[in-house]
Structures are given as structure tokens and as C-alpha cells.
Amino acid sequence: MISGIPAPTQGEFIYPKEIGQELEERLGRWWAEADGDQLKDFHEEAFLSEIYQTLETRFRVAKYLMTKEWNLFVFVIMETDWMQHFLWGEKDRCLFPFYVKIDERIGQLMQLLKEEDVILMMSDHGFGSTQKTFYLNSWLKEKGFLVSKRVRGSYREKLDMGLFHRKEEPSLIQKIKGLWSKKRSEIHWGKTQAYFVNTGYGYGIRINLMGREPEGIVLPEKYHELRNHIIEELHSIVDEEEGRCILEHVYQREDIYWGPHLKMAPDIAFIPHGDYTLNDRVKDKIFKRSRVGQSSHRLEGILILQGPGIKKGKIIEGAHVMDVAPTALYLLGLPVPQDFDGKVLTEALEPEALKASPIRTEDIPLEIDAAEFAMTEAEEKEMRKKLQGIGYMD
């Protein structure tokens, strides 16, 4: 396994460790991720040069590793995400030629496959143009659920509330963000009832609950009443200038999440209209019009399957990203855990294949044994630079 960004280039990000030395001996300078400075301080020519270089290196490593024995080969292409974030407005000039190059490289990898191999190609999200930014914490402030305070300092930083809303030991990424970013809270926690979280850890509104949040003020017996009130208000948010609702769906967390870590999810979750991006800053306005060519993630992605037992020319309706894991397990001849949220995409499979190899499910307990390790100061500095480049840190 080779970890992706923001893994430090000289750290322990390869398993087994010997693979790194082998790749260096066979391929020379093989490790390449887009430089954080090239992404943060955007200059198109330098950016494109960096992106194409990392893409070529990524496929070169994949091609070499595919010559080894494997049962499951997972290959992640990050460059498409960065290209769409930075150059969405240049589809004909930049994006389409880039996808043609990727298509060529994927075709070369496919030549290394055996007849019995199945290809599953998917994206974790799609992309689309955005019209406006919606400052949800500013809206919460306007409604009286949040109180802000003046922040000293001349710089402007993105608020990382993922560091405020949990008492448990933070994840590795959050440790790094907390160590390096020196975030200054824009929120008066002693007077705030709820706040919007927009980090990799969570996406939604959390109630500033007493006994759970570090500076919680909402009594547990008032939790459901307050949450229902906020949900009612969320349903009524309308961009009067555009004449449309901002949030397409609003959920209580238990409506869509379950399991032993439910308490770590936001109390209120939602799906915004695709024309809007949500920002967690506390501003003096609620909406800001997007610049021309600005884009953001969309729910609809891609899913392609090809190989023995797969129907040809079949359009799969209603597939979900959660269906990928159980489908992959089935194609590997393995049982699917009974508590999986996703399903095997049987509509993509030939009836004969399903008859010859029925779907098996088992009660498989989830066991997580995460090993701890310490990073050097140089590794932390490198990760900070990469996180800044892709927008996770200011």
C-alpha cells in the first residue's frame, strides 16, 4: 500500500517498507505529488506542468506494480480533482485534453489485465459550476443560534471547528492542523447554541451540547427542542435573489447514520443545492456570488464495470458509492458483511454469473486496530505545506 497526499515523501507511508526501495531502484525518482506551493499560489503553466508530471509518475508506478501478483489492485487518480477545482472554466482548452491523456494511460494498464479480471472504475463525487457561497454560520448568527466575537490579527483564516467540537483524541490530520494552523475562533462559545462544521471530519450543524462539547451551554433536556427548531428554520432558507431553496434535504443524524460512533456525526445533516457551496466562516453577509468558472463537488459521480460476468451496454440506475465495496467483495468471491449499508449491484451482473456464484453474506465483526506512530518535525512541516496547497489549511 502506498498512501497518497498528504503523506510525507520520506515518512512511513508504504507497506511493506521494502517496496519503496524497490521502486526507487527500478524506476528512479518515482514519488511525485503535486507541490503545495504550485497549488496554493496558482500559476497555470507551472500548475499544469506539475499535474502532468505527477500523473505520468502515478501511472508509471501503477504499471510496474501491476506486473506483480495481486488479487485486488486499487489505483487512485487525484489529479482530476485538482484540475476541475482550478480549471473548471477551461474545459475545452485544459480539462478535455487532460481526460484524453488519462484515457490513454488507462488503456495501457488494461493491456496488462488477464481475461478473468474485472475493472471497476468510479469517482467519489462529481463536479459542477457554483453560483454562490452560502455562509451558514452567518445565517445561524442572524437567527440567534450563534454569537461571534471579534478576532484580533490582520490575517483571514478559515475556521476549523473540527478542533473544537470533540473531546476525544483527534485524528492524525486534525493533530497536524491543530499544531500548525493556529486557528483563532470566531465564535463566542459561551453564548452559542449551534454551529456549522465544514471539515473532513464532519459536515453539518452541531448543537453546542453541555457535557459533550468543550464549552457546551445547551442543556441535554433542551437538545431535541432546539434541534427541531433549527431544522424547521433550515427548511425555510431561500435565496430570494435566485428564487430557490438553498438546502434540498435536511436530516437528523440518526435518520442517515447508525453504529457505535453515531455521536461523532453532526446533529443535523443536509444536502445543499448544487449551485451553492457552504462556508463555515462568520461573515457580515450570508451570500457571496462565485467567481466565473468556480466549481465544487456534486453528488453524482461515475461508475463503470467491465469484464467477465458483467452485462454489456447496461445503464445502472440508482447506484450508490456505498455499493462499491459489497460489489467488489462479491467479485472477489468473498462474503459481504450483513451490516453493510450498500448492496451488490446485481443489475450489472449477468444472470448466469449470479446463478453460478450466489451472493453470500456473513456476520463479520468490525475490528479496528490503529497503530500509533510519531512524525518528525520535517514530516509535519511537509504535510502542512501539502494541506495548505489543497485548501485544507490556510
Contacts in CASP RR format, 6 or more apart in sequence:
PFRMAT RR
TARGET T0000
AUTHOR 0000-0000-0000
METHOD contacts of the structure
MODEL  1
MISGIPAPTQGEFIYPKEIGQELEERLGRWWAEADGDQLKDFHEEAFLSE
IYQTLETRFRVAKYLMTKEWNLFVFVIMETDWMQHFLWGEKDRCLFPFYV
KIDERIGQLMQLLKEEDVILMMSDHGFGSTQKTFYLNSWLKEKGFLVSKR
VRGSYREKLDMGLFHRKEEPSLIQKIKGLWSKKRSEIHWGKTQAYFVNTG
YGYGIRINLMGREPEGIVLPEKYHELRNHIIEELHSIVDEEEGRCILEHV
YQREDIYWGPHLKMAPDIAFIPHGDYTLNDRVKDKIFKRSRVGQSSHRLE
GILILQGPGIKKGKIIEGAHVMDVAPTALYLLGLPVPQDFDGKVLTEALE
PEALKASPIRTEDIPLEIDAAEFAMTEAEEKEMRKKLQGIGYMD
1 14 0 8 1.000
1 15 0 8 1.000
2 13 0 8 1.000
2 14 0 8 1.000
2 19 0 8 1.000
2 61 0 8 1.000
3 13 0 8 1.000
3 14 0 8 1.000
4 13 0 8 1.000
4 33 0 8 1.000
4 76 0 8 1.000
4 78 0 8 1.000
5 33 0 8 1.000
5 34 0 8 1.000
5 78 0 8 1.000
5 386 0 8 1.000
5 390 0 8 1.000
6 173 0 8 1.000
6 382 0 8 1.000
6 383 0 8 1.000
6 386 0 8 1.000
6 387 0 8 1.000
6 390 0 8 1.000
6 392 0 8 1.000
7 13 0 8 1.000
7 383 0 8 1.000
8 375 0 8 1.000
8 378 0 8 1.000
8 379 0 8 1.000
8 382 0 8 1.000
8 383 0 8 1.000
9 31 0 8 1.000
9 33 0 8 1.000
9 382 0 8 1.000
10 378 0 8 1.000
10 379 0 8 1.000
10 382 0 8 1.000
11 375 0 8 1.000
11 379 0 8 1.000
12 373 0 8 1.000
14 20 0 8 1.000
20 30 0 8 1.000
23 30 0 8 1.000
23 31 0 8 1.000
23 61 0 8 1.000
23 64 0 8 1.000
24 30 0 8 1.000
26 64 0 8 1.000
27 60 0 8 1.000
27 61 0 8 1.000
27 64 0 8 1.000
30 57 0 8 1.000
30 60 0 8 1.000
30 61 0 8 1.000
31 57 0 8 1.000
32 53 0 8 1.000
32 54 0 8 1.000
32 57 0 8 1.000
32 58 0 8 1.000
33 54 0 8 1.000
33 78 0 8 1.000
33 386 0 8 1.000
34 47 0 8 1.000
34 50 0 8 1.000
34 51 0 8 1.000
34 54 0 8 1.000
34 78 0 8 1.000
34 79 0 8 1.000
34 82 0 8 1.000
35 50 0 8 1.000
36 385 0 8 1.000
36 386 0 8 1.000
36 388 0 8 1.000
36 389 0 8 1.000
36 390 0 8 1.000
37 385 0 8 1.000
37 389 0 8 1.000
38 46 0 8 1.000
38 47 0 8 1.000
38 50 0 8 1.000
39 47 0 8 1.000
39 50 0 8 1.000
39 82 0 8 1.000
39 86 0 8 1.000
39 389 0 8 1.000
39 390 0 8 1.000
39 391 0 8 1.000
40 388 0 8 1.000
40 389 0 8 1.000
40 391 0 8 1.000
42 86 0 8 1.000
44 87 0 8 1.000
47 86 0 8 1.000
48 94 0 8 1.000
51 79 0 8 1.000
51 82 0 8 1.000
51 83 0 8 1.000
51 98 0 8 1.000
52 98 0 8 1.000
52 101 0 8 1.000
54 79 0 8 1.000
55 77 0 8 1.000
55 79 0 8 1.000
55 101 0 8 1.000
55 102 0 8 1.000
55 105 0 8 1.000
56 105 0 8 1.000
58 75 0 8 1.000
58 77 0 8 1.000
58 79 0 8 1.000
59 105 0 8 1.000
59 108 0 8 1.000
59 109 0 8 1.000
62 73 0 8 1.000
62 75 0 8 1.000
62 109 0 8 1.000
63 108 0 8 1.000
63 109 0 8 1.000
63 112 0 8 1.000
65 73 0 8 1.000
66 73 0 8 1.000
66 109 0 8 1.000
66 112 0 8 1.000
67 112 0 8 1.000
71 332 0 8 1.000
72 328 0 8 1.000
72 332 0 8 1.000
75 109 0 8 1.000
77 102 0 8 1.000
79 98 0 8 1.000
79 102 0 8 1.000
80 98 0 8 1.000
80 99 0 8 1.000
80 102 0 8 1.000
80 123 0 8 1.000
82 390 0 8 1.000
83 94 0 8 1.000
83 95 0 8 1.000
83 98 0 8 1.000
84 95 0 8 1.000
84 127 0 8 1.000
84 128 0 8 1.000
84 295 0 8 1.000
85 295 0 8 1.000
87 94 0 8 1.000
87 95 0 8 1.000
88 95 0 8 1.000
88 127 0 8 1.000
88 128 0 8 1.000
88 129 0 8 1.000
88 293 0 8 1.000
88 294 0 8 1.000
88 295 0 8 1.000
89 95 0 8 1.000
89 292 0 8 1.000
89 293 0 8 1.000
89 295 0 8 1.000
106 121 0 8 1.000
110 119 0 8 1.000
113 119 0 8 1.000
115 308 0 8 1.000
116 308 0 8 1.000
117 307 0 8 1.000
118 305 0 8 1.000
118 306 0 8 1.000
118 307 0 8 1.000
118 308 0 8 1.000
118 309 0 8 1.000
118 310 0 8 1.000
118 331 0 8 1.000
119 304 0 8 1.000
119 305 0 8 1.000
119 306 0 8 1.000
119 307 0 8 1.000
120 303 0 8 1.000
120 304 0 8 1.000
120 305 0 8 1.000
120 324 0 8 1.000
120 327 0 8 1.000
120 328 0 8 1.000
120 331 0 8 1.000
121 302 0 8 1.000
121 303 0 8 1.000
121 304 0 8 1.000
121 305 0 8 1.000
122 301 0 8 1.000
122 302 0 8 1.000
122 303 0 8 1.000
122 304 0 8 1.000
122 321 0 8 1.000
122 324 0 8 1.000
123 301 0 8 1.000
123 302 0 8 1.000
123 303 0 8 1.000
124 301 0 8 1.000
124 321 0 8 1.000
125 297 0 8 1.000
125 298 0 8 1.000
125 299 0 8 1.000
125 301 0 8 1.000
126 297 0 8 1.000
126 298 0 8 1.000
126 299 0 8 1.000
126 300 0 8 1.000
126 301 0 8 1.000
126 302 0 8 1.000
127 295 0 8 1.000
127 296 0 8 1.000
127 297 0 8 1.000
127 298 0 8 1.000
128 274 0 8 1.000
128 295 0 8 1.000
128 296 0 8 1.000
128 297 0 8 1.000
128 298 0 8 1.000
129 275 0 8 1.000
129 290 0 8 1.000
129 293 0 8 1.000
129 294 0 8 1.000
129 295 0 8 1.000
130 274 0 8 1.000
130 275 0 8 1.000
130 276 0 8 1.000
130 277 0 8 1.000
130 290 0 8 1.000
130 294 0 8 1.000
130 295 0 8 1.000
130 296 0 8 1.000
131 242 0 8 1.000
131 275 0 8 1.000
131 276 0 8 1.000
131 289 0 8 1.000
131 290 0 8 1.000
132 239 0 8 1.000
132 242 0 8 1.000
132 275 0 8 1.000
132 276 0 8 1.000
132 277 0 8 1.000
132 287 0 8 1.000
132 288 0 8 1.000
132 289 0 8 1.000
132 290 0 8 1.000
133 276 0 8 1.000
133 277 0 8 1.000
133 278 0 8 1.000
133 279 0 8 1.000
133 287 0 8 1.000
133 288 0 8 1.000
133 290 0 8 1.000
134 239 0 8 1.000
134 246 0 8 1.000
134 272 0 8 1.000
134 276 0 8 1.000
134 277 0 8 1.000
134 278 0 8 1.000
134 279 0 8 1.000
134 286 0 8 1.000
134 287 0 8 1.000
135 279 0 8 1.000
135 280 0 8 1.000
135 281 0 8 1.000
135 282 0 8 1.000
135 283 0 8 1.000
135 285 0 8 1.000
135 286 0 8 1.000
135 287 0 8 1.000
135 288 0 8 1.000
136 196 0 8 1.000
136 198 0 8 1.000
136 205 0 8 1.000
136 278 0 8 1.000
136 279 0 8 1.000
136 280 0 8 1.000
137 146 0 8 1.000
137 148 0 8 1.000
137 159 0 8 1.000
137 186 0 8 1.000
137 187 0 8 1.000
137 195 0 8 1.000
137 196 0 8 1.000
137 280 0 8 1.000
137 281 0 8 1.000
137 282 0 8 1.000
138 281 0 8 1.000
138 282 0 8 1.000
138 283 0 8 1.000
138 284 0 8 1.000
138 285 0 8 1.000
138 286 0 8 1.000
139 237 0 8 1.000
139 286 0 8 1.000
140 146 0 8 1.000
140 194 0 8 1.000
140 195 0 8 1.000
140 196 0 8 1.000
140 205 0 8 1.000
141 147 0 8 1.000
141 148 0 8 1.000
141 282 0 8 1.000
142 286 0 8 1.000
143 233 0 8 1.000
144 193 0 8 1.000
145 192 0 8 1.000
145 193 0 8 1.000
145 194 0 8 1.000
145 230 0 8 1.000
146 187 0 8 1.000
146 192 0 8 1.000
146 193 0 8 1.000
146 194 0 8 1.000
146 195 0 8 1.000
146 282 0 8 1.000
147 187 0 8 1.000
147 188 0 8 1.000
147 190 0 8 1.000
147 191 0 8 1.000
147 192 0 8 1.000
148 186 0 8 1.000
148 187 0 8 1.000
148 188 0 8 1.000
148 282 0 8 1.000
149 185 0 8 1.000
149 186 0 8 1.000
149 187 0 8 1.000
149 188 0 8 1.000
151 184 0 8 1.000
151 185 0 8 1.000
151 186 0 8 1.000
152 184 0 8 1.000
153 184 0 8 1.000
155 394 0 8 1.000
156 394 0 8 1.000
157 181 0 8 1.000
157 183 0 8 1.000
157 184 0 8 1.000
157 394 0 8 1.000
158 280 0 8 1.000
158 281 0 8 1.000
158 394 0 8 1.000
159 183 0 8 1.000
159 185 0 8 1.000
159 186 0 8 1.000
159 187 0 8 1.000
159 280 0 8 1.000
159 281 0 8 1.000
159 282 0 8 1.000
160 177 0 8 1.000
160 178 0 8 1.000
160 181 0 8 1.000
160 183 0 8 1.000
160 199 0 8 1.000
160 393 0 8 1.000
161 187 0 8 1.000
161 195 0 8 1.000
161 196 0 8 1.000
161 197 0 8 1.000
161 198 0 8 1.000
161 199 0 8 1.000
161 206 0 8 1.000
161 280 0 8 1.000
162 174 0 8 1.000
162 197 0 8 1.000
162 199 0 8 1.000
162 201 0 8 1.000
162 202 0 8 1.000
163 170 0 8 1.000
163 174 0 8 1.000
163 177 0 8 1.000
163 178 0 8 1.000
163 183 0 8 1.000
164 185 0 8 1.000
164 187 0 8 1.000
164 189 0 8 1.000
164 213 0 8 1.000
164 214 0 8 1.000
164 215 0 8 1.000
165 195 0 8 1.000
165 197 0 8 1.000
165 206 0 8 1.000
165 213 0 8 1.000
165 214 0 8 1.000
166 201 0 8 1.000
166 264 0 8 1.000
167 212 0 8 1.000
167 213 0 8 1.000
167 214 0 8 1.000
168 264 0 8 1.000
170 178 0 8 1.000
171 201 0 8 1.000
173 200 0 8 1.000
173 387 0 8 1.000
173 392 0 8 1.000
174 201 0 8 1.000
176 380 0 8 1.000
176 383 0 8 1.000
176 384 0 8 1.000
176 387 0 8 1.000
177 183 0 8 1.000
177 387 0 8 1.000
177 392 0 8 1.000
177 393 0 8 1.000
179 380 0 8 1.000
180 380 0 8 1.000
180 384 0 8 1.000
180 393 0 8 1.000
181 384 0 8 1.000
181 393 0 8 1.000
181 394 0 8 1.000
186 281 0 8 1.000
186 282 0 8 1.000
187 195 0 8 1.000
187 282 0 8 1.000
189 208 0 8 1.000
189 213 0 8 1.000
189 214 0 8 1.000
189 215 0 8 1.000
189 216 0 8 1.000
189 217 0 8 1.000
190 208 0 8 1.000
190 215 0 8 1.000
190 216 0 8 1.000
190 217 0 8 1.000
191 217 0 8 1.000
192 208 0 8 1.000
192 217 0 8 1.000
193 207 0 8 1.000
193 208 0 8 1.000
193 217 0 8 1.000
193 218 0 8 1.000
193 226 0 8 1.000
194 205 0 8 1.000
194 206 0 8 1.000
194 207 0 8 1.000
194 208 0 8 1.000
194 218 0 8 1.000
194 226 0 8 1.000
194 230 0 8 1.000
194 267 0 8 1.000
194 268 0 8 1.000
195 205 0 8 1.000
195 206 0 8 1.000
195 208 0 8 1.000
195 280 0 8 1.000
196 204 0 8 1.000
196 205 0 8 1.000
196 278 0 8 1.000
196 280 0 8 1.000
197 203 0 8 1.000
197 204 0 8 1.000
197 205 0 8 1.000
197 206 0 8 1.000
197 266 0 8 1.000
197 280 0 8 1.000
198 204 0 8 1.000
198 278 0 8 1.000
198 279 0 8 1.000
198 280 0 8 1.000
199 280 0 8 1.000
200 392 0 8 1.000
202 265 0 8 1.000
202 266 0 8 1.000
203 266 0 8 1.000
203 269 0 8 1.000
204 266 0 8 1.000
204 267 0 8 1.000
204 268 0 8 1.000
204 269 0 8 1.000
204 270 0 8 1.000
205 230 0 8 1.000
205 234 0 8 1.000
205 266 0 8 1.000
205 267 0 8 1.000
205 268 0 8 1.000
205 270 0 8 1.000
206 213 0 8 1.000
206 266 0 8 1.000
206 267 0 8 1.000
206 268 0 8 1.000
207 213 0 8 1.000
207 218 0 8 1.000
207 223 0 8 1.000
207 226 0 8 1.000
207 227 0 8 1.000
207 267 0 8 1.000
208 215 0 8 1.000
208 216 0 8 1.000
208 217 0 8 1.000
208 218 0 8 1.000
209 216 0 8 1.000
209 218 0 8 1.000
209 220 0 8 1.000
209 223 0 8 1.000
209 267 0 8 1.000
210 216 0 8 1.000
210 217 0 8 1.000
210 218 0 8 1.000
210 219 0 8 1.000
210 220 0 8 1.000
211 220 0 8 1.000
212 263 0 8 1.000
218 226 0 8 1.000
223 267 0 8 1.000
227 252 0 8 1.000
227 267 0 8 1.000
227 268 0 8 1.000
230 268 0 8 1.000
231 250 0 8 1.000
231 252 0 8 1.000
231 268 0 8 1.000
234 247 0 8 1.000
234 250 0 8 1.000
234 268 0 8 1.000
234 270 0 8 1.000
235 245 0 8 1.000
235 247 0 8 1.000
235 250 0 8 1.000
237 245 0 8 1.000
237 246 0 8 1.000
237 247 0 8 1.000
238 244 0 8 1.000
238 245 0 8 1.000
238 246 0 8 1.000
239 245 0 8 1.000
239 246 0 8 1.000
239 276 0 8 1.000
239 287 0 8 1.000
241 287 0 8 1.000
242 275 0 8 1.000
244 273 0 8 1.000
244 275 0 8 1.000
245 273 0 8 1.000
246 272 0 8 1.000
246 273 0 8 1.000
246 276 0 8 1.000
247 270 0 8 1.000
247 271 0 8 1.000
247 272 0 8 1.000
247 273 0 8 1.000
248 270 0 8 1.000
248 271 0 8 1.000
248 272 0 8 1.000
248 273 0 8 1.000
249 270 0 8 1.000
249 271 0 8 1.000
250 268 0 8 1.000
250 269 0 8 1.000
250 270 0 8 1.000
251 268 0 8 1.000
251 269 0 8 1.000
251 270 0 8 1.000
252 267 0 8 1.000
252 268 0 8 1.000
252 269 0 8 1.000
253 262 0 8 1.000
253 265 0 8 1.000
253 266 0 8 1.000
253 267 0 8 1.000
253 268 0 8 1.000
253 269 0 8 1.000
254 262 0 8 1.000
255 269 0 8 1.000
256 269 0 8 1.000
257 265 0 8 1.000
257 269 0 8 1.000
271 299 0 8 1.000
272 278 0 8 1.000
274 296 0 8 1.000
274 298 0 8 1.000
277 290 0 8 1.000
277 294 0 8 1.000
277 296 0 8 1.000
303 316 0 8 1.000
303 319 0 8 1.000
303 324 0 8 1.000
305 327 0 8 1.000
305 345 0 8 1.000
305 348 0 8 1.000
308 353 0 8 1.000
309 349 0 8 1.000
309 350 0 8 1.000
309 352 0 8 1.000
309 353 0 8 1.000
310 348 0 8 1.000
310 349 0 8 1.000
310 350 0 8 1.000
311 347 0 8 1.000
311 348 0 8 1.000
311 349 0 8 1.000
311 350 0 8 1.000
314 347 0 8 1.000
314 348 0 8 1.000
316 345 0 8 1.000
316 347 0 8 1.000
316 348 0 8 1.000
317 347 0 8 1.000
319 345 0 8 1.000
320 342 0 8 1.000
322 340 0 8 1.000
322 341 0 8 1.000
322 342 0 8 1.000
323 342 0 8 1.000
323 343 0 8 1.000
323 344 0 8 1.000
323 345 0 8 1.000
325 340 0 8 1.000
325 342 0 8 1.000
326 336 0 8 1.000
326 337 0 8 1.000
326 340 0 8 1.000
326 342 0 8 1.000
326 343 0 8 1.000
326 344 0 8 1.000
327 344 0 8 1.000
327 345 0 8 1.000
327 348 0 8 1.000
329 335 0 8 1.000
329 336 0 8 1.000
329 344 0 8 1.000
330 336 0 8 1.000
330 344 0 8 1.000
330 357 0 8 1.000
330 359 0 8 1.000
333 357 0 8 1.000
333 360 0 8 1.000
334 360 0 8 1.000
335 360 0 8 1.000
335 361 0 8 1.000
335 362 0 8 1.000
335 364 0 8 1.000
336 344 0 8 1.000
336 359 0 8 1.000
336 360 0 8 1.000
336 361 0 8 1.000
336 362 0 8 1.000
337 361 0 8 1.000
337 362 0 8 1.000
337 363 0 8 1.000
337 364 0 8 1.000
337 366 0 8 1.000
338 361 0 8 1.000
338 362 0 8 1.000
338 363 0 8 1.000
338 364 0 8 1.000
339 363 0 8 1.000
344 359 0 8 1.000
346 354 0 8 1.000
346 359 0 8 1.000
375 383 0 8 1.000
384 393 0 8 1.000
387 393 0 8 1.000
388 394 0 8 1.000
END
